[in-house]
Amino acid sequence: FFFLSNDELLEILAETKDPTKVQPHLKKCFDGMAKLEFQSNLDITSCFDAMKEKVPFDYEEVGHITRQGKNMINPKDSGGNVELWLVEVEIMMRKSLANLIDKAMIDYAEQPRLDWICKWQGQVVLAGNQTMWTRYVEDAIEKGAVVELGHTLQDELMKTVKLVRGELSKAQRTSIGALVVLDVHNRDSCQELGKLKIDRCTDFDWLAQMRYYHYADRISALEGIPGSLQCRMINANVLYAYEYLGNNGRLVITPLTDRCYRTLLGAIQLNLGGAPEGPAGTGKTETTKDLAKAIAIQCVVFNCSDSMDYKAMGKFFMGLASSGAWACFDEFNRILLEVLSVVAQQVLCIQRAKAQNKTLFLFEGTELGLKMTCCPFITMNPGYAGRAELPDNLKVLFRTVAMMVPDYAMIGEIILYSFGYEDAKAMSVKIVTTYKLCSEQLSSQSHYDYGMRAVVAVLRAAGNIKRTDGHLSEDTLILRSIIDVNLCKFLAPDVPLFHGIVSDLFPGVTVPPPDRSNFNSAFNDVCTVRNIVSSEYLREKVVQTYDMMVVRH
């Protein structure tokens, strides 16, 4: 409840007689849970994410007993106290996810991989896939067959990419898209290990990878605490926290991302916070959020401003310690210097309590419960006009990592793979080259953007078009994506230059006009109703606005 506004909290407490009224606020309390399934007698039997992916609560399999000594969670048993039954839901969520991962690990060996991918929930598939990859690589290192494993992983990746192009539900497409992103990194890591001729599992180049180890002790499924799945990187060993995050995409893992992961996990191991810093658009916040996804921890992002005071920060840290979540404070160096000196003491108070393994500690005069998984992260932009440096007493509580301009071509290639493109490498290079030439040849305008966000907009458009017009060549699809996303924002003198750039990069490629018959008839109807003159120019602008909304929202 620490991350809810006062109005939301009052609304929840006012509706204690009708537990189903809590549903709209679940997304603020949990990272991935959007809805609970209530039976007619109000027994809670499963939870859903925003895409309606279902996680059943298998009470019998995990041996769950509520505080009232019953098997099933029912809000009526808690006397209407919403905080009591929501805590039970949180425990049951962790137990159920751990139980599903345990069952999926056994099931992996019993059926073909592609069938296994479509059978289980997205988060379960990603955790199981990474665990099996770790196991396969360690076996290959001991047998001296890393190069052969690299070829096998390449074949599996191509089969998965082919699966993306088939008929899938939206949830399955999202799940498999995230899997492809991780599979590409797994393949590249394995090929790199083969080139380096790694022959021992204790070699640093292998230890530097994010490795998952699953133990069939069922401790997490039966007790709802982390333990059965461990994530290791170099000497850091972090327990998978079993927070249900829902079915969502994953960040492309580049060498820069890997380096950031190593620093942040090393910081957690040393009981410190993490502090990625670098220019805008380099992925500081996204990398922190993705690391939280990798180890299944809730990550709350908060945009800082100079109006923040120590009391507001104190409330946030209270929620952090009590819930065991991560917090990522964006643009941390905007906060005033006098506030930061107090924040340093607040962070130090939590870190000392964690170092002493306390379950209860005193924070600003309030006794709070402490969950050991809590950790603060901060991001800083040195280009910000205000102060670039933090006070020394705060700086020592965080490990910094410099984030530079990401490898756009590599990110583009992997995202295109996840959308089902085969010639992804060449296509991503063309997208990046288009933006490079535009930045050099076109006029300088405040609304022109050639950074990572612009590249991602083109990639998202390419994914949408691949699904609707998959019969066209990949060159044509990418060219259409680049034109759809960019043409509408260029000024009239820049349009001929832009057409010249894309015709040089895509020689002989013509873009067939899409079928917009339904759109055109609707446009004409609305113009008639509103008494507007239906001109070709207006229709073109409406189409461009629609295309932007599809890509950006």
N, C-alpha and C positions, 0 to 999 in steps of 0.2 A: 504493500500500500504506500510505501515511501515515494514511489514515482508517479502517484496519481495527484491530480489537482484537488483542492478542497471541495469543489463542486461535485466532482466525480465520486469522491469518498462519501460525501453526504448522500448522494443518490444511491450508492450501494447500501449504505447503512439504513436508509429509509425503506428499502425494498426487501428487507430480511424475510418477510412473510412469503414472498414469491421469488425463490432462488433463480428462476429462469431469467429474471430481470438483470442479473449480474452479467449475463452473456456479452453485452456490448463492451464491457470494461475488461474482459479477460485478456485482450491483446496488450493492454498496458501492464497487467500483472505478470504475464508469461510472454516469452519471446515468440513462440510459434503457435501457441494454442489460441484458436479463435472462437471455438464453440464446444460445448459439452453436450453429450447425448443423455437426456433425462428420460426415464421410463415413466409410465403413468403414475406410479407410486413415488416418483422423484428419485429412484435409485439411479446413480450415475454409472453408465456402462462403457463409455468410450469418449475420446476427444477428437476434434477435427482441427486441421489448420485452415488457413484462408482459402486454399484450393480444394477444400473438402477431402483431403487425405485423412483416412481414419486410423486411429491407434486404439485398438480394443483394450479395455481394462480386464485382464485375465486374473480375476481375484483368486481363484483356486490354484492356478499354476504358481503364483508368487506367494501364496499363503498369507494374504493381507488380512489383518485384523484391525478394525478401527478402535479409537479410544473407548468407544461404548461397547467393545467386545463383539461387534458384528462384522460380517464378511464384506458387505457392500457399503459404499459411501452414500449416505442419504442425509441431505441438509436438515431434515426434521429431527434426526437423532442429536444434532448439535444445539437444539433449542433455538434455532434461528441465528446463531452466532456465525456470521459469514466467514470470519477469519479462521474459525476452527475447521470447517469442512473444506475450505480452499487449501489449507495446509495439508489435509489428507489427500486432496486431488494432486497436489505437487508431489507428494511421496509416491502416490500410485502412478503418476506420469513417469517418474524415473524408473520405478520397478518394471512397468510395462515395456518401456523402451529397452531396458537391459534384457528383459525376457525375450523380446523380439530379436535382438542382436544375437543372443545365445542360440536361439532356434535357427536363425539364418545361417550362422556359421556351420551348424551341423548339416543344413540343407544344401550348402554350397557344393559339397562333394556328390550329392545325390541326383543332380539334374544339370542340363546344359546351362552355360553361363548366361546366355541371352534370356532364357526362360526364367532363371533366378532373378535377373535384373527387373523383369516386369512383374514378378510375384510380390516383392517386398517393398516396404515404404522407402522413400528417397533417402532419408538419413540413415536407415539401416543398411541400405545398399552401399552407400559411400563408406561407412565404417567397416563393413564386411569386406569390401573390395580392397581397401587400404591394408587391412590386416592380412588378407591372403597374398597381396603383392609383397609385403614384408617377408612373409613365410617363404614364398617362391624365390625371392632374391637371395635370401640367406642360404637356402638349399642349393641354389645355382652357384653361389660363391664357394661353398664347400666342395662342390663337384667340379668346379672350374668350367661351368657352362653358362656364364653370364651373357656372352655374345648370342648364343642360341636362344636364351630367354628373351633377349631384346627383339629378335625376329618374331618370336611367338606373341609378344606384347603388341608388336606392330600389326600382326594379322588380326588379333582380338580387337584392336582399336578400329581397324577398317570395317570389321563386322558390326561393331557398335554404331559407327557413323552411318552404315547402311541401314541399320535399324531406325535411326532418327528420321530417315527419308520415308519410312513407311507410315501406315495409318496408326497414329498414337493419340491417346487422350492428352489434354493439356498438362496434366500432372505428370504423366509418364514422360512427356517430351522434356519437361523441366528437369526431372530426375536424371534422365539419360544425358541431357546436355551438361549437367554438373559432373556426371561420371566421365564424360569424354574429356572435360577440362583436366580432371585428375589423371585420367589414363594417358593423356599426352605427356604430362609431366613424369609419370611413372616410366613410360617408354624412353623418354629422353635421359632420365637419370640412369636407367639400366644400360643404355647404350654408352653413356659417359663412363660408367663403372667398367664396362667391357674394354673401352679404349685405354683406360688407366691400368688394366690388367690386375684388378683387385682380387686377392686370393684369400683374404681373411675377413671375418665378420667384425673384427676389432679395428679394421683400417679406418682412418679418420674420414675418408671420402664417403664411406658407407654410414658411419656414425652421424655425419652431418645431415643426413636425410631425415625427414619426419617419418618415424617408424611406429607402427601400431602393433601391440602384442595383446592377444586375447587369452584369458585364463578361464577354463571351464569350471570355476569353483562356485558359480551361481550366487556369489555374495551380493552383487549389485541387484540382481533380480529379486532376491529374497529379503534384503534389508533396505534397498533404495538408497544406498550410499555408493560413491565412486569406488572402484577397486578391480572389477573384472576386466577392464580394458585400459591399457596404459599407452600414453603417447610419449615417445622418447626422441630427443634430438641432442646430439653430442652428450653432455653429462646431465642434461635436464630431463627429469622424469615427471610428467604431469598426468594426473588421473583424468580419464574421460568422464565428464560430469553428468552425462545423461539428461541434460535439459532438452526437451523436445523443441526443435527449432523449425519444424515444418518442412515442407518440400520447396526448397528454393535453390537458386543458382550458386555457383562458387566462383571466387576470383581466380583469374588466370595466374598460375605460379611461374614467375620469371626468376632469374638469378637474384634480382633485387629483392623480390618477395621472400625468397628463401633466406637471404641474409638478414632481412628484417625479422623473420620468424625466429632465427637462431638467437638474435639479440634479445628479443622479447621473452622467449622461453628461458633464456639464461637469466634474465632479470627476475622472472617469477621464481626460479630455483633459488636465487639469492635473496628472496623476500623484498624485492624492489619493484617499483613501477616501471613502465616503459614510456619512452618519449621520442617517437618518430618526428623528425623535423625536416622541412624542405619546402620548396615552392608549391603553389596551388596546383592541383591536378596531378600530383605524383603518387597518389594512393595511400596517404598516411592513415586516414581514418578507415578506408576500405580494407587495408591490410590488417589493421587491428581487429575489425569486425570479422574478417574471414578467419583469423586465427582463433577467435572465439567460436566460430562455427566448427572449426576443425576439432576442437576439444569439447564441444557441446556445452558452452557456458553462455548465459544471457549477457549481452553487451548493450549497455544503455549509452547512447551518444548524446552529448549535451554541448550546445554551442555557447561558448562563453562570451561575455561582453563586459565593458567597463562599468556597467551598473550593478555587477555582482558584488554582494557583501559576504562577510565570513559566516553570517547566520544561514544564508541560503546554501552556501557550500557545506556547512555543517550538517544540514538536513540531508543533503545528497550523500555525504559520507556515512551517515547513520543508516540510510537505506542500503548502501553498498555493503557495509559490514553485516547487517542483519540478513540480507538476501543471498550473500555469497556471489553476487554478480560482478561483472566488470563494468567500469565506467570509462568512456573515452571523452575527455574534455577537449573539444575542438577550439583552436585558436586561443590556447591557454594564456599566451603572453598578452592578451588584451586586458586581463584582470589587473586592477590597480595594485601597485607595489605594497601598500600597507595591508591589503587583503591577503596577498600572497604570503606574507610573513606569518600570518595566522594559519593559513592553509597548510603551510609546512609543518606546524605543530599538530594539526589535525591528522595529516597523513602519517606523521611519525608515531602518533598515539596508536593508530590501527596497526602499523607495521610492528611495533613493539609487542602488542597483544598477540599478533600472529606468531612472532618469534618465540613467545613463551607458551604457545599452544593453548591459549585460554579459550574457554567456551563462552565466558561472560567477561565483559570488561567495562570500565567506566569511561564514557566519552562525553566531555563537556557537562559533567554532573548527572548524566543519565546512564543507568546500567543497561547495556545492550547485549544481545546474543551475538556471537561472532562465528561466521562460517569461513573456513580457511581458504576457500576458493576466491574470495573477494580480492580485487586488485585495481588500482587506479592507473589509467594511461592518459597521457597528454600529447597533443599534437601542436606544433608551433610552425608559423610561417615567418621566416626571417625577413621577408619582403614587406611585412606589416609596418606601417609608418610609426607606430609606437615603439615600445621597448622590445628589444630582441633577446635580451639576457634575463635569466631568472635569478632570484637571490640565491646565494651559495647554500643556505640551509635547506632550500627546496631542491636545488640541483642535485645534491648528493643522494636524494631519495629516489631518483629515477636514472635509468640507463638510456642514454640517447643513441639514436641511430639515424644517420643521414639518408634521406630519400631523394634520389635524383630523378631526372626525366626517364620514364619507363620506356621499354622497347616496344613501340607501337606495332611494328610489323609482327613481332612474335605473339603479342596479345591478339592482334587481328586474326592471325593464322589459327590460333587455338579456338577462338570464339567461332570462326567460320566452320571449323571441324565440327564443333558442337551443334551447329545448325544443319549439318549434313553435306557440306561442300567437300569435294574430293581434291580439287586443285587449290586448296586453301592458301598455300604458301605464296604462289604467284599473285593471287587475288589480293591478299593483304598488302603485298609490296606495292601494288598499283594504287590502293587506297591511300597509303602513307605518302607515296610519291605525288599523288594528286594534291594533297594538302601542302606538301613542301613547295611545289611549284606555285600554288595559289598564293602562299604567304610571300613568295619572292616577287611575283609578277603583278598581282592584283593591287588595287589601291588600298590604303590603310584606313579602315573604318572601325569605330568602337564596337560595333555589333558583329564583326567578323571574328570567328573563333576557329582555330586550326589545331586545338589541343586534343587531349584524350577524350573529353566529353563529345567532341564533334566526331571523332573516329568511332566511338561507341554508338552514336546515333546512326551512322551509316551501316554499321554491323547489324544493329537491331532491325533496320529497314531491310537489309539483305536477308535476314532470317525470316521476316514476314513474307517477303516476295518468294523465297524458296519454297515456302509451304503452299502459296497460292498458284505460282507459275513455275513449278519444278521442272516442267518439260522443256523450258528454254535453256540455252547454254549458260554456263556460269559467268562468262564474260558479260553477257547481256544483262544478267541479273544484277551484277555488281555495278555496271555502268548506270543502270536505271536507279539503283539505290543512291549513288553519288549525286546524280542529277536531281532526284526527288528531294533529297535532304538539303542541298546547297543552293540550287538555282534561285529559289524564292527569296533568299536574303541578299543576293548580290545587286548592286546598283547597275543601272542600264549600261554605263560605259565598260563595266567589268564582265558583262555577260558574254560578248564575243571572245574575250580572252579566255574565259572559263571553257567555252565550247572548243576553243583551239587546243587547250591543255588536254581535255578528255579525249578529243579525236586523235591526238598524238599517242596517248597511252592505250587507247582501244581502237587501233586502226581497222577500218572495215566493219566495225560492230555497229549495227543499227538497233535502236530500241523500239519494238513494236508498241503502239499505243495500247494501254490496258483497257479492258472492257469496263466502261463506266456508264453503261446504258441506264441502269437503275438510278445511279447518282444523278445523271443529267435530267432524267424525268422528274426526280424529286426536286432538283434545283429549279426547273421551269415551273413546277407547281407552286413552290414557295414564292418565287418572283411574282407569279400571277396573284396569289393571295395577298401579298404585301404591296402590290402595285409598284414593283421595281422593274426597271428596264433590264431585260435579260441580255447582257452583252457577253461576248467571248472572254474579254479581259476579266470581268467580274467572276465568271465561272472558273477561269484558270486560278484566280486568287483563292476562291473558296476551296478548290481541290488541293492547292498547296497548303492551306491552313489545316485541312483534314489530314493530309499526309504527315504534317508536323505533329499534330495531336496524337496520331497513332504511334509515332516513333518516340516522342518525348514523354508521354504520360502513361 
